[in-house]
């Protein structure tokens, strides 16, 4: 996919549901970004492996990654993050503990990796940046809560429908194995559900 949402575009053009768009002074961001660089990784590479400490906040200008844990050599996909989104592994980032999850690139990515110290310094420079960070965090928490509740209560045959309705841009970008893991279905059963929809 050739989608791209530059960092400053994300910061300055974001609006929130029922909330006035914050007028963010980007000058402190411009100051800090001079000390970090746009990086690239290819499909199959890792941003973080299970057992490592996640000490960065990632912003993706383009591409797609998955977050997963491994149990008995079986991948359990818990999240996807794409262009225009921030990502960190919260428990590891907050408490500086080894992560229980890995972050793998499933579409070539261009990204910024913002160190934890710099992330907090950025918020200290501007209340608008703090507001922006708060809304980004709350948006992710709401999405995760919806995902957790719905996937625990929906019948198996309705989970793929939920995925298609809530993540339509990922349906063609994520392979069936990862979708099946994310929504808690066997890959064979998911294939049957998809074929029945055609």
Backbone bond lengths (Angstrom), bond angles and torsions (degrees), N, CA, C in turn:
res aa  C-N    CA-C-N  psi(-1)  N-CA   C-N-CA  omega(-1)  CA-C   N-CA-C  phi
1 X - - - 1.457 - - 1.523 109.56 -
2 X 1.354 116.45 147.87 1.451 120.19 -176.20 1.527 111.25 -113.72
3 X 1.333 116.91 33.36 1.452 120.78 177.97 1.516 109.33 -80.83
4 X 1.358 114.98 143.71 1.456 118.57 -179.82 1.522 109.05 -148.33
5 X 1.324 116.84 130.43 1.456 122.19 175.57 1.529 107.39 -128.26
6 X 1.351 117.29 98.33 1.459 120.80 -178.10 1.525 112.63 -58.56
7 X 1.311 115.75 153.36 1.461 123.56 -175.11 1.525 111.47 -56.62
8 X 1.350 117.24 -50.51 1.464 120.11 -176.97 1.522 111.97 -68.30
9 X 1.312 117.05 -32.03 1.465 120.32 175.29 1.522 110.11 -63.21
10 X 1.312 116.65 -42.19 1.464 121.43 178.54 1.526 110.42 -62.39
11 X 1.326 116.25 -46.27 1.456 121.27 -176.96 1.531 111.79 -64.26
12 X 1.325 116.75 -43.25 1.463 120.50 -171.01 1.517 114.05 -90.48
13 X 1.328 119.24 -17.98 1.463 121.15 -174.94 1.515 114.43 -110.98
14 X 1.313 117.38 5.47 1.457 120.29 -178.14 1.523 110.70 -76.18
15 X 1.327 116.57 134.83 1.460 121.62 172.38 1.527 108.04 -126.27
16 X 1.314 117.12 159.67 1.445 121.10 -173.40 1.524 111.37 -126.27
17 X 1.288 115.28 149.76 1.458 122.50 -178.23 1.529 110.90 -56.92
18 X 1.347 116.20 120.92 1.471 123.06 177.07 1.526 112.38 59.61
19 X 1.313 117.28 23.50 1.460 120.73 -178.63 1.516 109.17 -134.25
20 X 1.320 116.56 136.36 1.458 119.58 177.93 1.524 109.83 -64.22
21 X 1.308 114.57 139.03 1.458 119.93 179.40 1.530 109.76 -63.31
22 X 1.322 118.67 123.99 1.459 120.10 179.34 1.520 111.21 -69.22
23 X 1.337 116.24 136.11 1.459 120.37 177.11 1.518 107.75 -86.89
24 X 1.301 115.54 101.15 1.459 120.39 -171.66 1.524 110.73 -94.11
25 X 1.310 115.25 128.88 1.452 121.76 173.30 1.531 107.60 -79.62
26 X 1.327 116.23 112.24 1.463 118.89 -173.60 1.518 112.92 -85.94
27 X 1.339 117.72 -3.14 1.467 118.93 -176.00 1.526 113.21 -59.72
28 X 1.357 119.78 -42.02 1.480 116.99 176.56 1.517 112.35 -65.78
29 X 1.336 116.56 -32.59 1.459 119.56 177.51 1.522 109.50 -65.68
30 X 1.335 116.43 -44.01 1.459 120.30 179.09 1.526 110.76 -60.51
31 X 1.339 116.10 -37.29 1.461 120.13 179.12 1.519 111.11 -63.05
32 X 1.345 116.64 -46.31 1.457 120.70 -177.17 1.527 112.05 -72.41
33 X 1.338 116.44 -37.24 1.461 119.48 -176.12 1.528 111.53 -64.26
34 X 1.342 116.62 -20.90 1.457 119.16 175.16 1.519 111.83 -60.25
35 X 1.327 116.45 -21.74 1.457 121.21 -175.70 1.531 113.01 -102.49
36 X 1.317 116.51 0.77 1.460 120.02 172.04 1.521 107.93 -125.14
37 X 1.296 116.63 162.60 1.463 120.12 -172.94 1.523 109.93 -130.81
38 X 1.328 114.55 147.68 1.453 120.01 173.40 1.523 107.24 -67.23
39 X 1.319 115.90 124.99 1.460 121.45 -177.97 1.523 110.08 -114.34
40 X 1.316 115.61 164.55 1.465 120.93 -179.79 1.527 109.54 -134.82
41 X 1.306 115.39 143.35 1.462 121.54 170.89 1.519 108.99 -138.94
42 X 1.322 115.09 152.56 1.459 121.37 -176.20 1.524 111.29 -99.05
43 X 1.304 114.93 160.61 1.459 121.63 177.82 1.525 110.39 -51.62
44 X 1.331 116.38 132.97 1.458 121.44 179.72 1.516 113.81 96.45
45 X 1.354 117.26 -16.47 1.461 120.34 177.34 1.531 109.74 -82.68
46 X 1.329 115.25 164.28 1.464 120.88 -177.46 1.525 110.58 -115.16
47 X 1.325 115.87 139.00 1.458 120.74 168.83 1.516 110.01 -85.17
48 X 1.319 115.89 -31.61 1.457 121.39 -179.66 1.514 108.63 -155.17
49 X 1.321 116.58 142.01 1.458 121.45 176.65 1.525 110.05 -111.27
50 X 1.300 115.15 148.74 1.460 122.13 177.62 1.531 109.29 -51.55
51 X 1.337 115.53 132.83 1.461 120.58 -178.96 1.510 113.29 100.60
52 X 1.338 117.19 -17.63 1.460 121.30 175.90 1.526 109.65 -88.63
53 X 1.321 116.80 156.32 1.464 121.58 177.09 1.522 109.39 -86.23
54 X 1.314 115.84 128.45 1.465 121.05 177.39 1.525 107.74 -87.60
55 X 1.323 117.30 101.87 1.462 121.72 -177.72 1.521 112.11 -112.42
56 X 1.331 116.40 24.41 1.468 120.89 -178.88 1.526 110.47 -136.65
57 X 1.323 114.05 151.84 1.453 122.12 169.20 1.524 106.15 -103.43
58 X 1.330 116.90 124.08 1.468 120.99 -177.13 1.527 110.17 -99.09
59 X 1.333 114.62 141.20 1.465 120.16 169.52 1.524 107.78 -124.67
60 X 1.330 116.51 128.86 1.461 121.54 -176.71 1.525 110.88 -102.22
61 X 1.318 115.28 117.53 1.469 119.54 174.63 1.522 110.86 -79.80
62 X 1.314 116.25 -31.73 1.470 120.48 177.14 1.521 108.26 -155.07
63 X 1.345 114.77 160.19 1.457 119.86 176.16 1.516 114.07 96.51
64 X 1.325 115.31 -170.22 1.459 121.59 -171.59 1.526 109.80 -152.97
65 X 1.340 116.01 138.03 1.463 121.52 176.46 1.522 109.17 -130.29
66 X 1.329 115.13 161.63 1.467 120.16 172.51 1.517 108.97 -122.48
67 X 1.325 114.86 150.59 1.463 122.31 174.46 1.523 107.07 -110.95
68 X 1.319 116.28 130.85 1.467 118.54 -179.20 1.521 111.14 -151.22
69 X 1.323 114.65 156.35 1.457 121.51 171.26 1.524 107.86 -113.66
70 X 1.310 116.20 165.12 1.463 120.69 -178.75 1.521 109.48 -123.59
71 X 1.332 114.84 129.56 1.463 120.34 177.58 1.517 108.50 -136.91
72 X 1.319 115.54 121.37 1.468 121.17 -177.86 1.531 111.26 53.59
73 X 1.346 115.37 45.36 1.469 123.18 179.50 1.529 112.80 62.80
74 X 1.331 116.07 20.02 1.464 120.57 -179.99 1.523 109.02 -116.74
75 X 1.335 116.92 127.08 1.458 121.89 179.57 1.530 111.14 -78.68
76 X 1.328 114.85 133.47 1.462 120.87 174.63 1.520 106.95 -118.20
77 X 1.333 117.15 104.69 1.462 122.20 -177.09 1.527 109.19 -80.17
78 X 1.340 116.41 128.38 1.460 121.11 -176.38 1.527 113.58 -115.20
79 X 1.335 117.70 -15.27 1.469 118.53 -174.81 1.530 109.77 -164.40
80 X 1.328 114.66 153.37 1.464 122.08 168.95 1.521 107.91 -126.22
81 X 1.312 117.36 146.22 1.464 120.85 176.97 1.520 108.40 -138.61
82 X 1.338 115.79 134.00 1.468 121.38 -172.36 1.520 110.33 -128.87
83 X 1.354 114.93 -173.20 1.460 121.18 179.81 1.530 111.58 -53.05
84 X 1.352 114.25 137.34 1.459 119.69 179.58 1.512 114.15 85.87
85 X 1.333 117.57 6.83 1.462 120.34 -177.04 1.522 111.87 -122.09
86 X 1.332 114.33 151.01 1.461 122.38 173.80 1.525 108.78 -97.86
87 X 1.321 115.52 153.76 1.464 119.96 179.43 1.516 110.25 -152.30
88 X 1.320 115.23 135.55 1.454 121.76 164.24 1.517 106.86 -148.07
89 X 1.308 117.81 165.15 1.461 121.92 174.82 1.525 106.16 -98.19
90 X 1.324 115.40 102.64 1.457 122.59 -159.60 1.525 113.51 -58.39
91 X 1.329 118.38 -49.14 1.464 119.81 -177.23 1.523 111.57 -61.72
92 X 1.318 115.76 -43.22 1.461 120.35 179.85 1.525 110.90 -67.00
93 X 1.327 116.60 -42.17 1.464 122.27 -179.43 1.529 110.64 -65.12
94 X 1.316 116.03 -45.11 1.465 121.26 -175.17 1.518 112.17 -71.66
95 X 1.329 116.20 -46.63 1.467 120.23 -171.55 1.525 113.45 -103.91
96 X 1.332 116.27 1.42 1.473 122.10 178.27 1.528 111.34 56.62
97 X 1.322 114.28 42.61 1.461 121.45 178.81 1.524 109.85 -107.50
98 X 1.336 117.93 155.76 1.472 120.11 175.83 1.524 110.59 -56.45
99 X 1.307 115.77 137.46 1.461 120.47 -178.26 1.525 111.25 -75.94
100 X 1.325 115.38 147.74 1.460 121.37 174.66 1.532 110.59 -93.05
101 X 1.344 116.44 1.53 1.462 120.68 -176.43 1.517 110.75 -131.55
102 X 1.323 114.42 163.42 1.466 122.52 175.51 1.524 108.97 -116.95
103 X 1.338 115.33 156.90 1.466 121.45 174.24 1.523 107.60 -119.81
104 X 1.329 116.64 114.39 1.461 122.40 -177.44 1.529 110.78 -116.32
105 X 1.313 115.82 139.43 1.460 121.87 178.08 1.530 109.08 -78.13
106 X 1.340 116.83 124.92 1.471 119.59 176.41 1.527 111.70 -113.47
107 X 1.330 117.14 -6.10 1.459 124.99 168.06 1.514 105.76 -144.09
108 X 1.334 118.67 135.57 1.461 121.10 -179.08 1.523 110.58 -43.10
109 X 1.347 117.24 133.22 1.463 120.62 -175.71 1.523 112.03 -120.94
110 X 1.340 114.46 147.04 1.459 123.44 164.93 1.518 105.27 -114.39
111 X 1.327 117.39 130.15 1.465 118.95 -170.90 1.523 112.10 -154.34
112 X 1.332 114.48 159.54 1.453 122.71 168.74 1.527 107.86 -106.70
113 X 1.320 116.49 138.70 1.459 121.94 174.52 1.527 106.76 -113.31
114 X 1.328 116.63 104.09 1.460 122.19 -174.35 1.524 108.73 -94.00
115 X 1.339 118.09 115.20 1.472 119.95 -179.73 1.529 111.56 -59.30
116 X 1.311 115.61 149.75 1.464 121.60 -176.72 1.525 111.84 -54.84
117 X 1.315 117.84 -45.45 1.467 121.50 -178.62 1.526 110.33 -61.08
118 X 1.332 116.80 -43.45 1.454 120.64 -179.79 1.524 110.78 -67.22
119 X 1.337 117.20 -37.26 1.461 121.74 178.72 1.525 110.24 -59.33
120 X 1.324 117.13 -44.87 1.460 120.42 179.26 1.529 111.33 -69.99
121 X 1.325 117.01 -35.82 1.469 119.88 177.36 1.526 110.79 -64.10
122 X 1.310 116.88 -40.53 1.467 121.56 177.53 1.518 110.80 -57.51
123 X 1.324 117.25 -46.16 1.457 120.83 -179.51 1.525 111.05 -66.50
124 X 1.325 116.35 -31.80 1.453 119.59 178.51 1.516 113.49 -70.28
125 X 1.326 117.70 -21.22 1.451 122.04 -178.66 1.524 112.46 -77.26
126 X 1.319 117.72 -26.42 1.459 119.39 -169.57 1.527 111.26 -153.96
127 X 1.340 115.40 129.64 1.456 119.40 176.29 1.521 111.01 -66.67
128 X 1.343 116.84 -29.16 1.469 119.92 178.46 1.522 111.21 -67.49
129 X 1.315 116.60 -38.78 1.462 120.00 177.63 1.525 109.86 -67.28
130 X 1.340 116.41 -38.46 1.459 120.31 176.34 1.519 110.35 -61.75
131 X 1.352 116.76 -42.36 1.457 121.19 178.22 1.520 110.51 -62.24
132 X 1.325 116.22 -44.22 1.459 121.14 178.01 1.528 110.53 -58.42
133 X 1.333 116.78 -48.16 1.463 121.24 -179.13 1.527 111.18 -62.46
134 X 1.346 116.05 -38.32 1.452 120.27 -179.77 1.530 110.84 -64.25
135 X 1.335 116.91 -44.53 1.452 120.03 -179.50 1.530 111.69 -67.71
136 X 1.318 117.16 -37.01 1.466 119.79 176.25 1.525 110.08 -62.10
137 X 1.329 116.33 -42.78 1.461 120.84 -179.77 1.527 110.33 -65.45
138 X 1.348 116.85 -46.22 1.461 120.06 -178.55 1.522 111.31 -64.69
139 X 1.313 116.82 -36.22 1.462 120.42 177.46 1.527 110.53 -61.03
140 X 1.343 116.10 -42.97 1.462 120.39 179.11 1.522 111.51 -67.59
141 X 1.344 116.32 -39.32 1.467 119.94 179.01 1.523 110.67 -63.59
142 X 1.341 116.61 -42.20 1.467 120.35 178.54 1.521 110.90 -62.49
143 X 1.332 116.24 -43.09 1.465 120.30 179.57 1.521 110.29 -63.41
144 X 1.329 116.05 -43.53 1.468 119.57 -179.38 1.523 111.21 -65.68
145 X 1.348 116.67 -39.60 1.463 120.13 179.16 1.526 110.68 -63.89
146 X 1.333 116.60 -45.11 1.465 120.23 178.27 1.522 110.91 -60.14
147 X 1.332 114.86 -44.39 1.468 120.20 -179.58 1.529 110.46 -60.84
148 X 1.333 116.78 -45.91 1.461 121.51 -177.41 1.526 111.54 -63.34
149 X 1.329 116.02 -47.64 1.466 120.07 -177.36 1.525 110.83 -66.69
150 X 1.333 115.78 -48.96 1.466 120.16 -174.93 1.525 111.27 -64.53
151 X 1.316 117.20 -45.23 1.459 119.33 -176.17 1.525 112.70 -71.72
152 X 1.326 116.70 -17.07 1.469 119.72 175.78 1.528 111.72 -86.68
153 X 1.335 116.43 -21.25 1.457 119.02 -174.03 1.527 113.80 -109.51
154 X 1.326 117.55 -23.16 1.462 119.77 -178.48 1.525 112.02 -72.60
155 X 1.303 115.69 147.51 1.452 120.50 171.86 1.530 108.94 -67.11
156 X 1.310 115.92 154.83 1.468 121.07 -175.56 1.524 112.18 -53.27
157 X 1.335 116.93 -43.90 1.457 120.28 -174.82 1.533 112.67 -70.42
158 X 1.355 116.64 -15.17 1.460 119.94 -178.91 1.528 112.77 -95.12
159 X 1.318 117.33 -10.51 1.464 119.71 -175.15 1.525 112.18 -69.45
160 X 1.334 116.85 -38.62 1.461 118.88 178.33 1.529 110.34 -66.64
161 X 1.317 117.28 -36.61 1.461 121.54 175.94 1.526 109.73 -60.40
162 X 1.331 116.48 -43.13 1.464 121.50 176.69 1.530 110.71 -58.75
163 X 1.331 116.60 -44.42 1.463 120.54 -179.81 1.529 110.53 -62.33
164 X 1.321 117.16 -45.87 1.474 121.44 -178.17 1.521 111.34 -63.79
165 X 1.338 116.89 -38.02 1.456 120.59 -177.83 1.525 112.48 -75.51
166 X 1.319 116.87 -33.35 1.461 120.55 -175.02 1.527 114.12 -97.96
167 X 1.330 115.88 -20.64 1.469 120.03 179.01 1.527 110.02 -132.94
168 X 1.348 118.12 54.83 1.473 120.30 -174.33 1.527 113.41 -60.97
169 X 1.334 116.23 -30.72 1.462 119.57 -179.29 1.524 112.52 -74.86
170 X 1.338 117.44 -11.63 1.466 120.09 -179.08 1.525 113.49 -99.05
171 X 1.330 116.72 -12.87 1.465 120.26 -174.54 1.525 111.44 -56.38
172 X 1.331 117.29 -41.91 1.469 121.07 -178.79 1.526 112.75 -92.08
173 X 1.311 116.96 -6.37 1.467 119.81 -175.37 1.534 113.02 -101.45
174 X 1.322 116.18 -19.05 1.463 121.15 -177.07 1.525 109.12 -111.41
175 X 1.327 117.31 135.72 1.467 119.36 -178.88 1.525 111.31 -72.18
176 X 1.327 115.48 159.76 1.464 120.78 -174.49 1.528 112.58 -61.46
177 X 1.316 116.56 -34.99 1.461 119.97 179.95 1.527 111.03 -60.76
178 X 1.338 117.33 -44.10 1.461 120.95 -179.42 1.522 111.56 -71.86
179 X 1.338 117.03 -37.14 1.467 119.82 175.88 1.526 109.72 -62.37
180 X 1.336 116.58 -45.73 1.468 121.05 -179.81 1.526 110.84 -58.46
181 X 1.326 116.68 -42.93 1.459 120.65 179.51 1.528 110.51 -65.19
182 X 1.314 116.61 -42.28 1.466 122.13 -177.58 1.531 111.85 -62.65
183 X 1.324 116.59 -40.38 1.470 119.48 -176.83 1.536 112.19 -98.48
184 X 1.319 116.76 5.78 1.451 121.05 172.56 1.514 115.07 73.33
185 X 1.346 115.94 38.87 1.461 120.52 178.74 1.517 110.62 -120.72
186 X 1.310 116.27 154.54 1.455 121.59 171.59 1.526 108.54 -70.22
187 X 1.318 118.06 140.34 1.460 121.98 -176.97 1.521 111.77 -60.24
188 X 1.319 117.77 -36.57 1.467 120.76 179.36 1.522 110.84 -65.22
189 X 1.339 115.85 -41.93 1.464 120.11 179.41 1.525 110.33 -67.03
190 X 1.339 117.12 -40.15 1.463 120.20 178.73 1.522 110.86 -62.25
191 X 1.320 117.06 -43.46 1.465 120.63 178.16 1.529 110.72 -58.20
192 X 1.322 116.26 -39.67 1.465 120.45 178.24 1.524 110.53 -64.61
193 X 1.341 117.28 -43.01 1.471 121.18 179.21 1.522 110.62 -62.75
194 X 1.338 117.32 -42.57 1.468 121.22 -179.26 1.537 110.31 -65.68
195 X 1.317 117.32 -42.27 1.468 120.81 -180.00 1.521 111.60 -65.16
196 X 1.315 116.57 -32.71 1.466 120.00 179.16 1.526 111.29 -71.64
197 X 1.336 116.20 -25.84 1.473 119.82 179.41 1.521 111.87 -76.51
198 X 1.336 117.51 -23.10 1.460 120.98 -175.35 1.533 111.61 -73.94
